[in-house]
Amino acid sequence: MSGLLDQALDPLAAALKVTGYRQQLVSANIANANTPNYRAVDIPFAQVMQAVQAGDKGSLPLTTDSNRQFSETGNNASMAAFVQYQRGSQVGLDNNSVDMNREQADFLQNSVRYQADLTFLTGKIKTLTSAITGTTA
């Protein structure tokens, strides 16, 4: 029985984790829009989702300039291995690569994805609860 529940809920739970982590990265980009030498970062959502669902604990090494950058522990450690600098961002005079229009669009898109995943997960839980108890919601 537990295997069936895991099979039903794990993909949506993984999507929530990855989307939540991406939201942290986008928020950090927005917060550092005026920080000199800051380079915008992101994760390839589809690639990270595949790795998280497959149980990959971050086989790609995390490359940083300092041991204080992106030091992740726990659940986010596997996703931190996929963090990469955004490509195609125009670098300003202060060597900052944050494009606020892009970041705001990514923030909104990611928020909508998170809400959709949460709605699907809630619906799945209600359906499973109804099936277990024999009632209709």
WOPE-V927733 format. One record per pair of residues at least 24 apart in sequence whose C-alpha atoms are under 7 Angstrom apart, sorted by the first residue. I is the first residue (numbers start at 1). J is the second residue. Records with the same first field share a line. If there is no record, write none. Layout:
BEGIN
I->J / J
END
This chain:
BEGIN
11->53
12->117 / 121
14->52 / 53
15->49 / 117
16->114 / 117
18->49
19->110 / 114
23->107 / 110
26->103 / 107
29->98
30->100 / 103
33->98
35->96
36->94 / 95 / 96
37->94 / 95 / 96
38->95 / 96 / 97
39->85 / 96 / 97 / 98
40->85 / 86 / 97 / 98
41->83 / 84 / 85 / 86
42->83 / 84 / 85 / 86
43->82 / 83 / 84
48->79 / 82
END
